[in-house]
Amino acid sequence: MSFKIRILGLDPSLVKCGWGVVEAEGTKLRHIANGVIKPDTKAEMPNRLNELYDALSDIVRIHQPDEAAVEDLFLKNNPNSAAKLGYARAMCLLAPKQQGLPVSEYSAKKVKKSVVGTGQADKVQVAAMMNVLLPGVNVKAGDAADALAIAICHAHRASAAGALHRRFA
C-alpha cells in the first residue's frame, strides 16, 4: 500500500525562480505543473521580494502541494550575489511555510545524485532525466527542470520515510 503526496520543488533566484509540482505514489511520479517566476529586475529589492513571495503563494494555493522542497544555499564568489540568492531562498522557504506546508532543503549535489546518479551532473543531464522520469513534460535545461528535480529528490525521501513508517507502525 502506498500513499500519494504532492510536492512543490523550488529553485530559488531573484532573476528566474524555477518551480515544479509533482505527485508521487510509491515509485510512480506524475508531473502536475512547472514554470519560472521572473520578478522585475529593475524594481527595488523589497518590491522584487514581494513579487516573488506573492507568485509563490499563488502557486501553493493553485496546486495545493502537501510539502515543499527548496534547493539549499551554495557559496558564490560574489558576496552581493550570495546575499540576493539568500533573499530569494528566504521567500521560497517562507511562502509555503506561511500556508502550513512542511519545507525541506536539499543541496544541489544531493538533488543531482538523486535524479541522475551523480552529484556532478550538469543542467542538460538533469533536464534529460526529468523528461525520462516525467514522460511528456518536455522541459528544457534550466530553472524549471531543476525545480522538478528538487521535488523528485524530496519524493524519494518521502517515499522512503513512508515505507519506514508503514514498516514500524
C-alpha positions in Angstrom: 0.0 0.0 0.0 1.5 3.4 -1.0 0.4 6.9 -0.2 0.1 9.8 -2.6 2.0 13.1 -2.0 2.1 16.3 -4.0 5.4 18.1 -3.8 6.4 21.6 -4.8 10.1 21.9 -5.7 11.7 25.4 -5.8 15.0 26.5 -7.3 15.5 30.0 -5.7 16.5 33.0 -7.7 15.6 36.7 -7.9 16.0 36.6 -11.7 14.4 33.3 -12.7 13.0 31.2 -9.8 12.1 27.8 -11.0 9.2 25.9 -9.6 7.7 22.4 -10.3 5.0 20.3 -8.8 5.0 16.5 -9.0 2.8 13.9 -7.4 4.4 10.7 -6.1 2.6 7.5 -5.3 5.1 4.8 -4.3 7.6 4.8 -7.1 5.2 6.4 -9.6 5.8 10.0 -10.5 3.3 12.3 -12.2 4.0 15.8 -13.5 1.5 18.4 -12.3 2.9 21.8 -13.4 6.1 23.8 -13.7 7.4 27.2 -14.6 9.6 30.1 -13.9 8.9 33.3 -11.8 10.7 36.3 -13.2 10.5 39.3 -10.8 11.1 42.7 -12.3 14.9 43.1 -12.2 14.6 46.9 -12.4 12.4 47.1 -9.3 13.7 47.9 -5.9 14.6 44.9 -3.7 11.5 45.0 -1.4 9.3 45.0 -4.5 11.1 42.1 -6.1 10.9 40.1 -2.9 7.2 40.9 -2.6 6.6 39.9 -6.2 8.4 36.6 -5.7 6.5 35.9 -2.4 3.1 36.6 -4.0 3.8 34.4 -7.0 5.0 31.5 -4.8 1.9 31.9 -2.6 -0.3 31.8 -5.6 1.4 28.6 -6.8 0.8 27.0 -3.4 -2.9 28.0 -3.5 -3.4 26.8 -7.1 -1.6 23.5 -7.0 -2.2 22.5 -3.3 1.0 20.7 -2.6 1.4 18.6 0.6 5.0 19.6 1.1 7.7 21.8 -0.4 11.4 21.3 -1.1 13.9 24.1 -1.7 17.5 23.9 -3.0 20.0 24.7 -0.3 22.3 27.7 -0.5 25.6 27.2 -2.1 28.6 29.6 -1.8 29.2 32.1 -4.6 32.3 34.1 -5.2 30.4 37.4 -5.2 29.0 38.3 -1.7 26.3 40.5 -3.3 25.1 37.7 -5.4 25.1 35.3 -2.4 23.1 37.8 -0.4 20.5 38.1 -3.2 20.2 34.4 -3.5 19.7 34.2 0.2 16.8 36.7 -0.1 15.2 34.5 -2.8 15.7 31.4 -0.7 14.0 33.2 2.2 10.9 33.8 0.1 11.0 30.2 -1.1 11.1 28.9 2.4 8.6 31.4 3.8 5.8 31.3 1.2 4.9 27.6 1.6 5.6 27.6 5.3 3.1 30.5 5.8 0.5 28.3 4.2 1.2 25.4 6.6 3.5 23.2 4.5 6.4 21.3 5.8 9.5 22.6 3.9 12.7 20.6 3.4 16.1 21.7 2.0 18.5 19.8 -0.3 21.9 20.6 -1.6 22.3 20.7 -5.4 24.7 17.8 -5.2 22.1 15.6 -3.4 19.4 16.6 -5.9 21.6 15.7 -8.9 22.7 12.4 -7.3 19.1 11.5 -6.5 17.8 12.0 -10.0 20.9 11.5 -12.3 23.0 9.2 -10.2 26.0 11.6 -9.8 26.3 14.8 -7.9 28.4 16.3 -10.7 25.6 16.2 -13.3 25.1 19.3 -15.4 21.8 21.1 -16.2 21.4 19.3 -19.5 21.7 15.9 -17.8 19.2 16.9 -15.1 16.6 18.1 -17.8 17.1 14.9 -19.7 16.3 12.8 -16.6 13.2 14.9 -15.9 12.0 14.1 -19.4 12.6 10.4 -18.7 11.1 10.3 -15.2 8.1 12.6 -16.2 7.2 11.5 -19.7 5.6 14.2 -21.8 6.9 17.1 -19.7 9.4 18.1 -22.4 11.3 20.5 -20.1 14.4 22.3 -21.2 17.6 22.6 -19.2 17.2 25.4 -16.7 15.3 26.5 -13.6 12.0 24.7 -14.1 13.9 21.4 -14.7 16.0 21.9 -11.6 12.8 22.6 -9.5 11.2 19.4 -10.8 14.4 17.5 -9.8 14.3 19.0 -6.3 10.6 17.9 -6.0 11.6 14.4 -7.2 14.6 14.2 -4.8 12.1 15.0 -2.0 9.7 12.4 -3.3 12.4 9.8 -3.0 12.9 10.8 0.6 9.2 11.0 1.4 8.6 7.6 -0.2 11.4 6.0 1.9 10.1 7.7 5.0 6.6 6.5 4.3 7.9 3.0 3.8 9.8 3.1 7.1 6.7 4.5 8.9 4.5 1.7 7.5 7.0 -0.9 8.4 7.4 0.1 12.0 3.9 1.5 12.7 
